[in-house]
Amino acid sequence: MSQAVLFEKVAFIGLGLIGSSLARVIQAQHLAKSVVASTRSVKTLQDAKQLGLIDAGFHDAGEAIKGADLIVLALPVQATQSALEKIKPFLREDAIITDVGSTKGNVVDAAKAVFGENLPKGFIPGHPIAGSEHSGVHAGKVDLFANHKVILTPLQGSDKEAVQKLIQLWQAAQAEVICMDVDRHDEVLAHTSHLPHLMAFNLVEQLASRKDNLDIFRYAAGGFRDFSRIAASDPQMWHDIFFANKKAILNAVAGFEQQLQQFKQVIENEDSQKLMGMLGHARAARQHFNHMLANQPLMENHTVTQQFTILPGTQKFEGKFTVPGDKSVSHRSIMFGAIAEGTTHVTGFLEGEDALATLQAFRDMGVSIEGPKNGEVTIHGVGINGLKAPASALYMGNSGTSMRLLSGILSAQQFDSVMTGDASLSKRPMERIAKPLRLMGAKIQTTGEKGTPPVSITGSQQLQGIHYDLPMASAQVKSGILLAGLWANGETSVTEPEPTRDHTERMLRAFGYEVKTEGNKISLIGGEKLTGTDIQVPSDISSAAFFMVGAAITQGADITLEAVGINPTRTGVIEILKQMGANLTVENERIAGGEPIADIHIRGTQTLKGIHIPEDQVPLAIDEFPALFIAAACAEGETVLTGAAELRVKESDRIQVMADGLKLLGIQCTPTADGIIIQGKGKAGDWSPVFAGGQIESHHDHRIAMSFSMAGLRAAEPITIVGTETVATSFPTFTELATQAGLLLQVSNI
């Protein structure tokens, strides 16, 4: 698609692979009225004209840039100062000057040598991270930058409008644009680009020097070819880069040598567990951060990448399903297994993004963890005092559970730590856990606005046990305090206003740690140890809730959900649906891994009725209310919820977001400070649609997205739900199982 004209005249100084590729983009998108170039090669200019890349060519850079409002230095980084000296007398005052070099500190130094400390406001260094084994004007490609990153390094005095214009230019090339500090750029690229290239050149040089080099290269496997491919890059360019970024590259090499020495020692000692831990950590780290960072820019920029479309007219909603493992239990199995003595084996582990964030955090703190593979994880515990300082901030993604529970654990460690999260988590309150931890002696700061992440913790504090009355029922806050209490002097106790999920207490006991429960008071004594054990994670009742509601509102539905956790602190959704008249039975009850489980059978045989939800059930169904709101909309009469203020501080304000969506679909409802009043449109014996069609904003909240998906079962027209990419955080197989059951669900990327 053609873009608006951004520049009057663009002048390239140099026209190799990068310059000619960007010129192709500018010409294809009609981004400039005129494009010219300056090179020493007569043939390059002739070829560029013949290819339609430039309107005019010059051998004198000063002549080329006269009247240009954008100048692109597309030449070796070592030539930057000379080029700037040549063009300085001819520059327009408002000209934008950028470059495409792989290092930025030396480019800024070259500019200061020419212009002094007060650099032109339009001087904005840049680095497109894209390339090819081939060079020259003919190697350029219009799509070279598509789906690649371009880093801009604006300086303190850089003009903001000029920066925005460059962002638009690179976005027109379908690149992802990132702004970064100059020094940070050179440090990051030294590790992620320059070091790998140096290693590739080194490996090929090493093997080429062997006497049997012909056989070595003849029988080289795909791994060698993949790794060594970048050694085919331009030697002159990399010669210049290695010298230009000398300090950062030598630091990166030193770090690599140190890590390589660790691998050497582990192999020499035939330490199988240590080697598996290192290899597993590396593999998981690559998968984890690639996945997290793939989603992070989308969250940061509030860009929706995925949407669900639910079509009306399903003929069935039936089947027997096993939903994913319980997220709360999955989190805790990793945490407790990591600080236990001995090995913990976990089955049924939820391989969603939230639980994987917890797993990665403990790998980053030195815990050897194998898996997950098909829901199985083996954790080699380091003991209560065995965690090590992570090399950098721990990234929690979208997981509030990870951040709040880890706050308790990290507050008691001897090292400092920082936890960050994505845009959604960065808006969630953390003072609720930080305040009681400070009472225990922790030095913990919520450094975001309004007590939100990042969370910074100063280590080496000896914690003291406290007796804390929770102002609001919260299993996460309770658990964070109890976990800090494992290291605290004396007794730590928490009194709840209402019972909340007790997975922490149950699992601590499973690991051999004594926890006392007296009414709503839970207490433990610090200083004991945990012993590794086997944990079977039950299916998550929160995930099951969507299918329970879907079956309860659909005529003739028949759904069985197998091995669902029915912990009594989590069964509010079952009790509420039963009170509304759902045909729901709990069958085959048994115990697995210390948690009660059962099969849940739901049939769509009768119209639900609106109720006033008992407040004692609210903490027991806090995560399931978005789904229950859909049930209430299909019920006959009014449903009233009170005492649920915590819903306003989840991944989104779930009361307001659900109310907005329900109204859009034609349901009368009134949100209140701590709940909602919903006027159900159901009628006894009438299974006709109650929802209109429309487009729902999920606000990247996975439970909102899945709840409105079930509304499609009783909708007259299609329902589109935008921002559904976060569903994978808790229910990776949701679309697959929902489709198998009969929901007419389509997934699309936008």
N, C-alpha and C positions, 0 to 999 in steps of 0.2 A: 504494500500500500504506500502510495506517495506521501511524503511528509511536506510540511510547509518549508519555504526557503529560510534557512537559518543564517546564511552568510552571503555577503556581496561577492567576496573574492577569497578563495582558499589557496594558499601557497605552500607547497611541499618542498622542503629542503631535503633531498634524497628521495629515491623512489624504488625501494626494494620490495620485499614481500609485504611488509606491514603497510608501508606508504601506498603501494599500488592497490592493496586490498581496500584500504579506507577510501582511496580515490574512487574505486569501483562503487562503493556504497554511496558516496556523495553524488556521483553521476546517476546511479540507478534511482535514487530517491529524490533527485533534483533539489538537493539541500543547499546548493550554492549557484549563483549566477555565472561564476567563472571559476575554473580550477586551473592552476598553473603549477609548474615544478621547476626546480633548479637542480641539475646534477652535472658532474664533470663529463659524463659519458654522452657523446653525441648520439650513439645508437640507442641508449636507454630513452632519451627524449623522443627520438623518431618512433621507436616502438610504442611508447606511451601515447603519442598522438594517433598512431595507426589503430591502437586498441580503443581509442575514444576515451582515454582516462584524463587527458588534459586538453585544455584549449590552446595553451602556449607553453613553450619550453625555453629555459634560460640557462646559460652557463654561469652567470653572475647572480649570486643569491640576493644581493641588494636590489638588483633590477627586478627580480622575481617577486619580491614581497611589497613593492610599491603599491599602496592603496589596499593591501590585503587586510581584512579584519580577522582572519584566522591564519596562523602560521604553524605548520606541523613539522617539527624537526624529526625526520624519519631517517636518521643516520646513526652510525656507531656512537656510543655514549662519549668516547674519548674526543670526538670531533665537536662536541657541543659548544665549547668556549670559542673556538675558531668561527663557527657558524654564527654565533650571537654577535661577535665583533663585526662581522661583515654586514649583518642586517640592521644593527643598532641605528645608524644614521638615517635609515629609511622607514623606520617604524611609525605607523599611525599611533596616536596617543591612546586610542581605545582598542588597539589590536590585542587579540588573544594569542598567546604563545604557549604551545604545548609540545610534548615530545612523546616518544613511544619506547624509550629505553627501559631496560630491565633493572637499572639501579637509579636511585633518585637523589641520594645525598650528594654525589659528585656532580649531578646536573645542576642542583641548587648552588653548589660551590662555584661551578663554571659561570652561572648567571651573576653571582655576586662579584666575581672577578671582572665582569664586563660592566655591570650596572651599579656596583656598590651595594651597600646594605639595603637601600631602598629600591627594591625590585619593582618592575612594572606591575600594576594591579592585575593585568591580564596574563601574567606569567603563572601557569598552572601545569606542573609536570604531570605526566600520565604514563601508564604502563598497561597495554593490552596483553593479557596472558593468553596468547594464542600464537601458533607457529606452524612450521612445516619443515620437512627434511629438505625442501627445495627453497631456493632463494631467487631474487631477481624480479624484475617487473612482470615477467610472464607467469611467475608462480602465484601471483596475487589471485585471491578468490573473493567474491562478493559476500560469501557466507563464512569467511574465515573466523569472524568474531561471534557468530551466532552461538548462543548458549555457553559462551565463555565469559570470564570476568575481565573487567577493565578497572584498574585501580587509578583513581585520581588522588593527587596529594596536594590539595590547596595549601597555600601558606597563610600566615597570619593576616597579611594585607591583601590577599587575593579578592578580586571583585566577585561578589556572590552571583550577579547576573551572568558573568563570564563562566563561572563554574556550572551554572544551570544550563547554559548553552552547550557546553561540552558534554554534560550528562545526556542532553537530548540527542546530540550527535551520535554518541556511542549506543544509546538505546535504539536509534534508528538502524544501527548495525546488528540489532537483536542481542546485544551484550548486556550482562548484569553489571551495573556500575557501583563501585564501592569507593567511598572517600576514606583516606587513611593518612596518618601522620608520616612524614618523610622517613624518619628514623625507624618507625615501626614497620614501614614497608620494606626497608632494606633488611631488617632483622628477619621478618617473616619469609621473605623471598629467599634469603640465604639458606634457610632450613628446608623450604618446600620446593624450590626450583633449582637454585644454584648448586646446593649440595648433591641432589640426585644427578644432575648433569656431570658434576665432577666425579662422582662415583661411577657413572656409566663410562666416561672416558677412561677412568682408571682401570676398570674391569677389562675393557676391550684391549687396552694397552698391555695389561698383565698377561692376558691369554695370548695375545699376538706375539709376545716375546718368548713364549714357550717353543721348544724344539718341535713338539708335536702339534703345533698350532693348526695345521690343516685338518687333522682328525678332530681336534677340539671344536672347530667351527663347523665341520661337517656334521657332527652328531649333536650339536647344540639343540636343546629342546626349546619349546615355545617360550618358557620363562626367560631364557637368555635373550631371545630375540625381542621380547616385549621390553625387558629392562634396558637392553643396550641400544634400542632404537634411537634414543635421544643423543647417543654419541655420534650420530650422523649429522648433527647440527653444525653450523658454520663455526670452524675453529677460531677465526679472527674475532667473531662476535664474543665467543666465550672467553677468549684470551682477555679481551677488554673488560668483560664483566667480572672475571675473577680478580683482576687487579683493582677495578673500581670499587668493589664491595669487599675488599680484602679483610677488614677487621671482622665483619659479621660472618663471612664464610669460614674464617679460621676458627671462630667460636663454634660454629656448627660442626666443623670437622672434629674438633676436640670432643664435643658431646657424642658424636657418632663413634669415635674410637673408644670412648669410655663404655658405651652401651655394647659395642661389639666385644669388648673384653669380658663383659658379664656373660654374654652368650658363650664365649670360648671357655670360660671357667666352668659353666654349668655342663657343657658337653664333655669337657675333660673329666669332670667328677661323676658323669653319668647320673646326674640328679634329675630323674624323670619328672617328679612332681614340679620342681622349679621350672624345668624347660616347658612343660605343658602349660604352666601358669603364664610364662612369658609369651609363648606363642599364642595362647588363647587370649591374653590381654591385648596383644597387638591386633589380632584379627577382629576381636570384638570392638576395640577402639575405632578401627577404621570403619566398621559397619555403623557403629553408634553415632559417631560424629558426622559421617557422611549423611546419615538419615536425618539427624537432628538439624544440621545446617541446611539441608535441602528444604526443610520446612520453615526454618527460622526467618529467612528474609521475607517469606510470604506473610508470616505473622507480623513482622516488624512493619512491613509496608501496608498491612491490612489488605493484602491482595488475595482474592479467593481463587483457588486453583481447582477446586472440585465441587461438584454439586450432585445432589440426588434429585431425581424426578420420579414421583410415585404416581402411577397411573391408576385410575379407578377401575372397578370391574373385576376384582379377583374372584375366582370361582371356588377357592378353598383357602383355608389357613390351617394346615395340619402337619403332623409329623412328630417324630421322636428325635430330640436333639440334645447334644452335649455342648453347652456354652463354655466359653473360655474360663480358665482358672480365676479364682477370687483375687482381685488386685490387692486388697488389703493384706491378705495372707501371703501373697507372693512378695510384696515389699518386705514384710517382717521376716520371712524365711531367709532372705539374703542378709538382712541386718544382723539377725541373731546368730545365723550360721557363721558370719564373718568374725564376730567377737567371741564365739564359743571356742573351746578347746577340742581339737579333733575334727573329724569330717562330718559334714551334714549333706545328706542326699535328698533332693527335692524332686517330686514328681508332680505333674499337673501345673507347672509354673506358667504364669501368663506372660507370653512373649509379646506384650504390647509396649509402647514407647515409655510409659510411665515407669513400669517395673524395670525395664531395661536401663532407665536412667539411674535407678538405685543400684542396680548391679554394676554399672560402669563406675559409679562413685566409689564403691568399695574396691574395685580393681585398681582405681587410681590411688587408693590408700594402701596398696601393697598386698591385697588379699588375692590368693590364687583361686580362681573360679573356672571350672570346666563347664562348657555349655553356654546358653541353653540349646538343647537339641531335642526336638519332639517333646518339649515340656520338662525335660530332665536337666537338673543342675547339680553339680557337685561342688561344694564349698569347703576349702581347706582352711578352717578357722585359725586365727592368729592369737586368740585369747583376748581377755578384757583389756590388756595393755599393749596389744600388738599392732595397732593401726599406725601407719606412717603418714607423714605430711604429704599431701598431693602436690604435684609439681605446679599446678595452676588452679584456677577457680573450678569448683565442681559445678557442672552444668546440669540442672535438674529438669530442663525442658519445660513441660507443662504440669509437672507433678508437685502439687502442694503437699501431698502425703510425704514424699521424699524429703522436701525441704523442712517441714515442721518436725518430723521424727528425727532427721539427721541433726537438726539444731540441738536437740537434747544430747545426742551422742557426741557431737563435735565440741560442745561447750565444756566437756570434761577432758578433752585431749590435751596433750602437752604442746601441740603445734597450733599455729594460726591457720585459719581457713576462711574461704569465701565461697558462698553459693550464689549462683545466678540462675536465671530461667528465661523462658521465651517471653514475648510481649504480654501474653495473657497472665502467666504466673507473676510477672513483674508488677501487676496491678493488685495482687491479692495481699490481704493484711497478714503481717507476720509478728506484729507486736503482741498478739494474743499468746504466742509461745515465748516471745522474747522477755516479756515482763516477769513471769514466774521464774524463768531461768536466771534473770538478774537477781531475784530474791535469793537464789541458791548460791550466788557469788559469781555467776558467769559474766564475762565481758562480751556482750553481744550487741551489735548495732544493726538496725534495719536502715540501710543507707539510701533507699529510695524515698520518694515523696510519700507522705502519709503512712509511714511505717511499713513500706513495701520493700521487696528485694531490690538490689542484692543484700544478702545477709553476711556480715563480717564478724568473725569470732576470734578473739585473742585467747590463745591457749595458756597452759601452765597455771590454771586456776584450780584450787582445791574446792570442790563444791560442798555445800552443807545441805543436809536434808531439810525439807520444809513440809509444812502441812498447808495445802493449798485448796481453797474452795473455788471451784470453777464458776465464774460468773455466767457462763453459757455452756450448755452441754456440747462437748466437742471431743470425739475420740482421738483426734490428732493431737490436740493440746495435752490431753491427759497422757497419751503415750509418750510425747516428747518429754514431759516432766518425769515420768517413771523411768524412762531410759537414762536421763541424766542422773537419776537416783541410783543407778547401778554403780556409779563411781563416787557418789556423795558419802560424806560421813553421816552415820546415823540413819534414822528412818525418814523416808520420803513418802508422803501420802497425798492423795487427791480425793476430794469429795465432789461428786457430781450432782447437779440439780435434778437431772434425770439420767437413767441408765443409758450408756452409749455402747457401741460395739466393743467387745472385750477380747479381741484377737490378741492384743499385746499380752494381757494377763494369761490367757490360755497358752500362748506359745512360750512365754517365759517359763511356765511350769513344765512344758514339754521338754525344754532345754535344762531342766533340773534346778531352776531358780525359784525359790519360795516367794509367793505373792499371796497376801491376805486380802480377802474381800469380806467386808462387814457392812451389809446394806449397800449404800452408795459410796462407801469409803474403800479405796484400794490403797494398799501400802506395801512397801518392801524395804529391806535393809541393804545398804550399799556394801560393796566389797566382796561379794561372793563370786562364783564363777559359773559360766554356762558350759554345758557339755554337748558336743555335736550329736545329732540324732537324725532320724528319717522323718520327713514332712511330706504328707500328701495334701496338695492344695485342692480344696473342693471347688466345684463350679460356682461362679460368682452370681449371687442372687440379684445383684444390681443389673447384671447383663440379662439374667433370666427375666427380669421385670418387664422388659419391652415385649417379650413374647407372651408373658402372662396377660398383660393388658391387651395386646393384639388379639389373643384368643377370646378374652372376656367380652370384647366389643363386636365380635364378628359372628354372624349367624352360622351355626353348624361347625364352627372351629373345633379342632380336637388336637391339642398340643401336649406332649409330655417332655419335660425337661429333666434330664438324668443327673443324679449325683450332685444336686445343688446344695450349697451350704445353707443350713437352717439354724445357724447360731441364733439363740434367742434374742440377742441384741441387734439382729438384722432382719427379723421377720415381720416388721411393721407392714410391709407391702402385702404380705399374705393376709394378715388380719384385716387390713383396711379393705382389700378387695372382697374378702368374705363378708364384711359388714355391709358392703355395697351390693351383696347378693350374687357375687360371682360363683359359678359352679367350679370350685377349686378344691382338690383333695391332695393331701400330703401322704405319700406312700413309701413303703420300703425304707423306713428310717433306720439309720445305722451310724456308727462313729468311724471317722477316718482321720488319722493324724491329730487326734484330740479335738476335732471339730465334728459336730453332728451334721449329717447330710441326709438327703432324701430325694426321691423322685417327685416332681410336682406335675399334676395332671389338671389341665384346664380345658373346659368345653364352653363353647358359645351357645347356651341354651336359654338364657333369660336376660331381660333387660336389666341393667344395673340401676341402682337407686342412689340419689344424692344423699350425703350424710354430713354431719358435723364431725370432722375427724378428731378423735380423742387426742388431747395434747400429750398423753403419756406414750402414744405411738409415734409421735413426730421424730424424736431422735432415732427411733428404730427403722425409719424409712426415709431419712433425710436425703439420700441420693436418688431415691426412686420417685420423688414427687413430680418431676417433669412428666414421667410416664403416667403417673396417677392423675395428673391434670387432664390428659387425653381421655382417660376413663371417665372422669367427672363430666367432661363435655358431652359424652355419649350417654350419660345417666339421665334418669327421669328425676327432675327436681334440682334443688340447690345443694351444692357441696361447699362447705366452709372449712378453711384451714386457718388456724391461728397457732402462735408459738413457734413459728418457723423462720425467724429473722435470719438464721444462718444461711438460708438459701440465697440471700442477697450478696453474699461474699464468697460464692463458689467461683468456678471458672468464668461465669458471668453472673449478673444479677438474675438468677433463674426465675424469680417471681415476675419481674418486669418483662423479661424477654419472652417468657411463656405467655404472659398476658397479652403482649403485643401480637404474638403469633396467633393466639386464639381469636382475638378480635378480628384480625385480618381474614381468618377463615370463617367468620360469621358467628362466633360464640360470644355471648355477653358475659363479661367477667369484670371484677373490680379488685385490683391489687391493693393490699393494705400494707402497713409497716412490717407486719410479721406474718403475712399470709395472703390469702386470696379468696374471693367468693366467685364461684362459677355457676352460671345458670345452664344446667344440662338441657340438651335438646332431644333427649331420648324419650320414647313413649313405649309403654308396655306392649310387647308383641310386634313392634315396628322396627325393622332392621334397615330402614332406608337411610341414605346418607345424611349426616348431620353437619359435615364440613363443606364449605365452599372451596374452590381451588384458590391458588395464589402462590406468591413467592415469599418464603420464610427466611429471615436472617437468623442464622444459628449463633452468630457472634463467636464462631470457632469453638463452640461448646459441644462436645461429643454427645452428651445426654440430651441436649435440646434437639440435635439433629436426629438422633434415633427415635426420640419420642414423637416428633412430628412425622417421621416415616410411618409410624403405626397409625397416625391419623388418616393416612391414605386408604386404609381399609374401609373407612366410612366416609369417603369424600365423593362429592358429585363430579368434580373436575380434577385435573392433575394438580399436584402440589409439588412445587420446586423448593428445595432446601439448599441454600448456598453456604459455603464454608464448612463442608463436611469432611475435610481432610483429617481433622482431629479424631474422627471415630476410631482410627487405628490405635489411639492411646489406650483404650480400655477394651475394645472389642474388634480385633483384627478381622474376624470372620463374619461380621454382622451382615454385610451385603450378601454373602454366599448363603448363609443359613436362612435369612429372610426370604431370599428368592426361592430357595428350596421349599419353604413353607407355603409359598404361593403369593407373596407380596410382589406386585408388578413394579419393581424398582430398577431404575436405570442410573448408571453412574457416568458422568461426563466431566471432562476437564475444560476449564474456561480460562 
